[in-house]
Amino acid sequence: MGQEKQLAIPRAAAQDAQSFELLRVWVAQQAQQITLRAGVWKDPAAWGVMLADLARNIVTVHAEADEDLDAEAFVAALLQGFDTEIESVLEEFGGDGADDGQPVE
């Protein structure tokens, strides 16, 4: 894999001696591959905040690249994809995917 396939380190991260990489996502062998720094936050809700911030950044980058982008429709489609995929995650970790208001154990 060549350097040209890697994204640049953000300027703020390069300048901050306390910065660290949290997540790296690749498409390889026709599937998503990740490395993830575990133990950053003990509260699972903090990971939810990170996912929401990531979604914001995804929409922002796409809107900057396409001035005609309907950001609201983009977010709605992003959430639909998330909702569809999270069902399989819930099933995998012991839930049936039904939203009964109870936490998944």
N, C-alpha and C positions, 0 to 999 in steps of 0.2 A: 504494500500500500504506500502510495507516494504522499509526500507532504501536501501536494496540491489538493488532496481530498480531505484535508483536515481544516477545520474552521479556525479563525484567528482567536487568540485569547483577548477578551475585552480589555480595553485600556485600563479601566479602573482595577480590574483583577491583576493586571501586570504591575501596576504601581503600588498595590497594597500588599505589604509583606505578610499580612494576616490572612490573605485570601487562600482559598483551596477549591479544588474541583469537586463538585457534588455529584454530577451525573454526566455520563457520556453515552450517547445513543448512536448506534450504527445500523445501517441496513447491510446485512451480509448473508449470503446463502439464502436470499429471498425471504429473510425474516429479520425482525428487530432484535438487535443484540445490545446489551447494556452493561456498563459497569456503574456501580452505585456505592457511594460512601455511606455505609450503615452507621447508626448511632449518632447522627448529627443532632437529631431532635428526639426526645423521648415521647413527646406528645404527638400522636398521629395527626391531630388537627393541624400541626405545623406543616406536615407534608401536604395536606389539603390546600393550605395557603400557598405553598410552593407550586402546586399544580395550577392553581388559579393565576398566579403570577406568570407561570410559563404560558398559559393560554393567552393572557394579555399580550405577552411578547410575540407569540405566534401571529395573532391578529394584527398587531402593530407592524411587524415586518412585512406581512402580506399587503397591508394597506399602503405602506410606503412604496412597495413595488408596483402596485396597481391602483392608481388614483380613482378608478371607477368601481373599486371593490365596495360592496355593500357589507360593511363591518358587522351590522346586526345579523344579517343572514349568515355570514361566515361563522359568527359565534354560535348561532342556533345549530348549524350543521356540525360544528365542532362538538357541541354538547350532545347532539344526537349520536354521533360516533362514540363518544365517551360512554353515554348511557347504554348503548348496545354492547359495548365491550365489557363494561363493568359487570354486567349480568353474568358473564362467564367467570369473572374473578370471584364474585359472590358464591357461585356454585362450586368453584374449585376449593374455596376455603370454608365450606360447611353450610352455606346458606342456599336457599332456593331461588334467590334473586327477587323474591317478593318484597315489596316495601311495606312492612307491617309496623314500621316505626320503632322496631326493636333493633339494638345493635347486633351485628353479626359476631358470633363468638368463635 
